[in-house]
Amino acid sequence: MKKLFVYFYDEIDFKQVFKNPKRWVGYSFILFFFVIFALGIVYLDQIDQFYKNPIPYFEPDSAKLFKDVNLSLGRKVEGVKIEYIKNPTEAMLKRGEEIFRTTCSTCHGESGKGDGIAGKGLNPPPRDFTKKDGWKNGTSIAQIYKTLQEGIPGTGMVSYEFLSPSEKIALFYIIKSFSNEKSEVSDKDIAELEANYKVTQTYELPPTIPIGIAMSKIVNESQEVQTKANSISNLLNDNYIMQFIEDKEKFSAFLVNAKRTPNELEQLLIQNYPLNGVSSKFILATNQEKQLFIEKIKLMSINTN
């Protein structure tokens, strides 16, 4: 070490450095290198802190990513006559007034000014129907129908899809009456309304159940099927039957779902080979052997019911 120091001391004439300050410029590069090297070490040591996200990661609830459906019975939805879209009947308007009074006025107020009792704490507040500006979807019949049919996400305005087309059209006229604005409905509006919502067509609305209930029913039914399949599998101890079966579990699951007559069962066994668990020996068996196999399976199925 001493020899190394002496070597550098001889190479660097420190007296000349002090006499000629310009030589500091050359040595500054060495200092700059060591500074950068030190900063690099600090950076690598603290690299996790530099890239740490101050906002914690939010994992969305997959159950809330999809809009659930309500429990409802199937029903027939009557279409509205096209002439009533422009000129609603007195019965339609009376029904519209009744729906507004019993359903809408709690938020929008009896006079449509958005001052209903139930709307006091809503943010954004309920729509003031007397004002012409600020409507989310617009004020035409097709646009208001869209609001009634689909609701407005992020607000207190929920969907009223359970109302019939004639009821929603009647509500359009009631809503427009609060602004003292003439409710003009053009052929273009009717065409748009029909294209988007088929308001003139009568159709059957299928029953619906919430996703959670549907999933629960599927799980319960699957468990019942599995229990029956296990019962059948436990009874598969007949030597004659077992010579035609390759996979007991597949065959048991097949029998649970194949509720057919003996003749149809034989055809299904052949058509679904080898997915149903039978062996190739069954395919090559004689008609008498197949019939005996089916009879034994039929008797076994009776005992499991």
C-alpha positions as CSV (number, residue, x, y, z in Angstrom):
1,M,0.0,0.0,0.0
2,K,2.9,2.4,0.9
3,K,4.5,1.7,-2.4
4,L,1.2,2.4,-4.3
5,F,0.8,5.7,-2.4
6,V,4.4,6.7,-3.2
7,Y,3.8,5.8,-6.9
8,F,0.7,8.1,-7.1
9,Y,2.5,10.8,-5.2
10,D,5.4,10.7,-7.6
11,E,3.0,10.7,-10.6
12,I,0.9,13.5,-9.2
13,D,2.9,16.5,-8.3
14,F,0.6,18.1,-5.8
15,K,2.7,21.2,-5.6
16,Q,2.2,21.8,-9.3
17,V,-1.6,21.3,-8.8
18,F,-1.7,24.2,-6.3
19,K,0.5,26.3,-8.5
20,N,-1.6,25.6,-11.6
21,P,-5.3,25.3,-10.6
22,K,-6.3,24.4,-14.2
23,R,-5.0,20.9,-13.5
24,W,-8.0,20.5,-11.1
25,V,-10.3,20.2,-14.2
26,G,-8.7,16.9,-15.2
27,Y,-8.9,15.5,-11.7
28,S,-12.5,16.6,-11.4
29,F,-13.5,13.7,-13.7
30,I,-12.2,11.2,-11.2
31,L,-14.3,12.9,-8.5
32,F,-17.3,13.0,-10.8
33,F,-17.0,9.2,-11.4
34,F,-16.9,8.4,-7.7
35,V,-20.0,10.7,-7.1
36,I,-22.0,8.9,-9.9
37,F,-20.9,5.5,-8.6
38,A,-22.0,6.4,-5.1
39,L,-25.4,7.7,-6.3
40,G,-25.9,4.5,-8.3
41,I,-25.4,2.4,-5.2
42,V,-27.9,4.5,-3.3
43,Y,-30.4,4.2,-6.2
44,L,-30.1,0.4,-6.3
45,D,-30.5,0.2,-2.6
46,Q,-33.7,2.3,-2.6
47,I,-35.1,1.1,-6.0
48,D,-38.2,-0.5,-4.3
49,Q,-39.1,2.8,-2.7
50,F,-38.8,4.7,-6.1
51,Y,-41.3,2.4,-7.8
52,K,-43.7,1.8,-4.8
53,N,-47.3,2.7,-5.8
54,P,-48.7,5.1,-3.1
55,I,-52.2,4.0,-4.1
56,P,-53.0,0.5,-2.9
57,Y,-54.2,-1.9,-5.6
58,F,-58.0,-2.3,-5.7
59,E,-59.3,-5.7,-6.7
60,P,-62.8,-5.2,-8.0
61,D,-65.6,-7.5,-6.8
62,S,-66.4,-9.8,-9.8
63,A,-69.9,-10.3,-8.4
64,K,-70.6,-6.6,-8.9
65,L,-69.2,-6.4,-12.5
66,F,-72.5,-7.7,-13.9
67,K,-75.9,-6.3,-13.5
68,D,-78.1,-8.8,-11.6
69,V,-81.7,-9.5,-12.5
70,N,-84.7,-9.4,-10.3
71,L,-87.0,-12.2,-9.5
72,S,-90.0,-12.0,-11.8
73,L,-92.7,-14.2,-13.3
74,G,-93.1,-14.6,-17.1
75,R,-95.8,-12.5,-18.6
76,K,-97.2,-11.3,-21.9
77,V,-96.2,-7.8,-22.9
78,E,-98.8,-6.1,-25.2
79,G,-97.5,-3.8,-27.9
80,V,-99.0,-0.3,-28.3
81,K,-100.8,0.6,-31.5
82,I,-98.8,3.0,-33.6
83,E,-101.5,5.6,-33.8
84,Y,-101.6,5.8,-30.0
85,I,-97.9,6.8,-29.8
86,K,-98.8,10.2,-31.4
87,N,-102.3,10.4,-29.9
88,P,-102.6,8.5,-26.6
89,T,-106.1,7.6,-25.4
90,E,-107.7,9.0,-22.3
91,A,-107.2,5.6,-20.6
92,M,-103.5,5.7,-21.4
93,L,-103.1,9.2,-19.9
94,K,-105.1,8.3,-16.9
95,R,-102.9,5.3,-16.3
96,G,-99.8,7.5,-16.8
97,E,-101.0,9.9,-14.1
98,E,-101.6,7.0,-11.7
99,I,-98.1,5.6,-12.2
100,F,-96.5,9.0,-11.8
101,R,-98.5,9.7,-8.6
102,T,-97.7,6.3,-7.0
103,T,-94.2,5.7,-8.3
104,C,-92.5,8.9,-9.6
105,S,-93.8,11.7,-7.4
106,T,-92.0,10.5,-4.3
107,C,-88.8,11.7,-5.9
108,H,-89.8,14.2,-8.6
109,G,-92.6,15.8,-6.6
110,E,-96.3,16.0,-7.4
111,S,-95.7,19.0,-9.7
112,G,-92.6,17.5,-11.3
113,K,-90.1,20.0,-9.8
114,G,-87.8,17.4,-8.3
115,D,-88.9,18.3,-4.8
116,G,-90.3,14.9,-3.6
117,I,-89.7,13.7,-0.1
118,A,-87.7,10.6,-1.1
119,G,-85.4,12.7,-3.4
120,K,-84.1,15.1,-0.7
121,G,-81.0,13.0,0.0
122,L,-80.2,12.0,-3.6
123,N,-77.0,13.1,-5.3
124,P,-77.5,14.1,-8.1
125,P,-81.0,15.4,-7.2
126,P,-84.1,14.2,-9.1
127,R,-84.8,15.8,-12.4
128,D,-86.9,19.0,-12.4
129,F,-89.3,18.3,-15.3
130,T,-90.3,22.0,-15.5
131,K,-86.8,22.9,-16.8
132,K,-85.8,22.3,-20.4
133,D,-82.0,22.0,-20.0
134,G,-79.7,19.4,-18.5
135,W,-81.5,16.3,-19.5
136,K,-79.1,13.3,-19.5
137,N,-80.6,11.4,-22.4
138,G,-82.7,14.2,-24.0
139,T,-86.4,15.1,-24.1
140,S,-87.7,13.3,-27.2
141,I,-90.1,10.4,-26.8
142,A,-87.4,7.9,-27.8
143,Q,-84.9,9.5,-25.3
144,I,-87.3,9.6,-22.4
145,Y,-88.4,6.0,-23.2
146,K,-84.7,5.0,-23.0
147,T,-84.4,6.6,-19.5
148,L,-87.6,4.8,-18.3
149,Q,-86.5,1.5,-19.9
150,E,-82.8,1.5,-18.8
151,G,-82.6,3.9,-16.0
152,I,-79.5,6.2,-15.5
153,P,-76.5,4.5,-14.0
154,G,-74.9,6.4,-11.0
155,T,-78.1,8.2,-10.1
156,G,-81.3,7.4,-8.2
157,M,-83.1,6.9,-11.5
158,V,-83.6,3.1,-11.7
159,S,-85.0,1.1,-14.6
160,Y,-88.8,0.8,-15.0
161,E,-88.6,-1.9,-17.6
162,F,-91.5,-3.8,-15.9
163,L,-93.9,-1.1,-17.3
164,S,-95.6,-1.9,-20.6
165,P,-94.7,0.1,-23.7
166,S,-98.1,1.9,-23.5
167,E,-97.4,2.9,-19.8
168,K,-94.0,4.3,-20.6
169,I,-95.4,6.2,-23.5
170,A,-98.2,7.6,-21.3
171,L,-95.5,8.6,-18.8
172,F,-93.7,10.5,-21.5
173,Y,-96.8,12.7,-22.0
174,I,-97.3,13.3,-18.3
175,I,-93.6,14.3,-17.9
176,K,-93.7,16.7,-20.8
177,S,-96.9,18.3,-19.4
178,F,-95.0,19.7,-16.5
179,S,-92.9,22.0,-18.7
180,N,-95.9,23.3,-20.6
181,E,-94.0,22.2,-23.8
182,K,-95.9,20.8,-26.7
183,S,-95.3,17.0,-26.9
184,E,-94.5,16.7,-30.6
185,V,-93.8,13.2,-31.8
186,S,-92.5,12.9,-35.4
187,D,-92.5,9.8,-37.7
188,K,-88.7,9.8,-37.2
189,D,-89.2,9.5,-33.4
190,I,-91.6,6.6,-33.8
191,A,-89.2,4.8,-36.2
192,E,-86.4,5.2,-33.7
193,L,-88.6,4.0,-30.8
194,E,-89.7,1.0,-32.8
195,A,-86.2,0.1,-34.0
196,N,-84.7,0.2,-30.5
197,Y,-87.5,-1.2,-28.3
198,K,-90.1,-2.8,-30.7
199,V,-92.9,-1.0,-28.8
200,T,-95.6,-2.1,-31.3
201,Q,-94.9,-5.8,-31.0
202,T,-96.5,-8.2,-28.5
203,Y,-94.1,-10.7,-27.0
204,E,-93.7,-13.1,-24.1
205,L,-91.4,-12.0,-21.3
206,P,-89.6,-15.1,-19.8
207,P,-89.4,-15.5,-16.0
208,T,-86.1,-14.4,-14.4
209,I,-84.3,-15.1,-11.2
210,P,-81.3,-13.4,-9.6
211,I,-77.9,-14.8,-10.5
212,G,-77.2,-15.8,-6.9
213,I,-80.4,-18.0,-6.6
214,A,-79.7,-19.5,-10.1
215,M,-76.2,-20.5,-9.1
216,S,-77.4,-22.0,-5.8
217,K,-80.0,-24.1,-7.7
218,I,-77.4,-25.3,-10.2
219,V,-75.1,-26.3,-7.3
220,N,-77.9,-28.2,-5.5
221,E,-78.9,-29.9,-8.7
222,S,-75.3,-30.9,-9.5
223,Q,-75.0,-32.3,-5.9
224,E,-78.2,-34.3,-6.4
225,V,-77.0,-35.7,-9.7
226,Q,-73.6,-36.6,-8.2
227,T,-75.3,-38.4,-5.3
228,K,-77.5,-40.4,-7.7
229,A,-74.4,-41.2,-9.8
230,N,-72.5,-42.4,-6.7
231,S,-75.5,-44.6,-5.7
232,I,-75.5,-46.2,-9.2
233,S,-71.8,-46.6,-9.2
234,N,-72.0,-48.5,-5.8
235,L,-74.5,-50.9,-7.3
236,L,-72.4,-51.8,-10.3
237,N,-71.3,-55.1,-8.9
238,D,-72.9,-57.5,-11.3
239,N,-70.2,-59.4,-13.2
240,Y,-72.3,-59.5,-16.4
241,I,-72.8,-55.7,-16.4
242,M,-69.2,-55.0,-15.5
243,Q,-67.8,-56.9,-18.5
244,F,-69.4,-54.2,-20.8
245,I,-68.3,-51.2,-18.7
246,E,-64.9,-49.5,-18.9
247,D,-65.4,-46.5,-16.7
248,K,-67.9,-46.8,-13.8
249,E,-68.0,-43.1,-13.0
250,K,-68.7,-42.0,-16.6
251,F,-71.3,-44.8,-17.0
252,S,-73.1,-43.8,-13.7
253,A,-73.2,-40.1,-14.8
254,F,-74.6,-41.2,-18.1
255,L,-77.4,-43.2,-16.6
256,V,-78.5,-40.3,-14.3
257,N,-79.0,-38.1,-17.3
258,A,-80.3,-40.7,-19.8
259,K,-83.9,-41.1,-18.8
260,R,-85.0,-43.1,-21.9
261,T,-86.9,-46.3,-22.8
262,P,-84.8,-49.5,-23.0
263,N,-84.7,-49.3,-26.9
264,E,-83.7,-45.7,-26.8
265,L,-81.1,-46.4,-24.1
266,E,-79.4,-49.0,-26.3
267,Q,-79.2,-46.5,-29.2
268,L,-77.8,-43.8,-26.8
269,L,-75.2,-46.2,-25.5
270,I,-74.0,-46.9,-29.1
271,Q,-74.2,-43.2,-30.2
272,N,-72.3,-41.9,-27.2
273,Y,-69.6,-44.5,-27.1
274,P,-66.9,-44.1,-25.6
275,L,-67.9,-41.0,-23.7
276,N,-70.6,-42.9,-21.7
277,G,-68.1,-45.3,-20.1
278,V,-69.1,-48.5,-21.9
279,S,-66.4,-50.7,-23.5
280,S,-66.0,-51.7,-27.1
281,K,-67.3,-55.2,-26.1
282,F,-70.8,-53.8,-25.8
283,I,-70.7,-52.4,-29.3
284,L,-69.6,-55.8,-30.6
285,A,-72.1,-57.8,-28.4
286,T,-75.1,-59.6,-29.9
287,N,-78.6,-58.3,-29.7
288,Q,-79.5,-60.8,-27.0
289,E,-76.4,-59.8,-24.9
290,K,-77.3,-56.1,-25.3
291,Q,-80.9,-56.7,-24.3
292,L,-79.9,-58.6,-21.2
293,F,-77.5,-55.8,-20.3
294,I,-80.3,-53.2,-20.7
295,E,-82.7,-55.3,-18.6
296,K,-80.2,-55.6,-15.8
297,I,-79.5,-51.8,-16.0
298,K,-83.2,-51.1,-15.9
299,L,-83.7,-53.3,-12.8
300,M,-80.8,-51.6,-11.1
301,S,-82.2,-48.1,-11.9
302,I,-85.5,-49.1,-10.4
303,N,-83.8,-50.1,-7.2
304,T,-82.0,-46.7,-6.9
305,N,-85.2,-44.6,-7.3
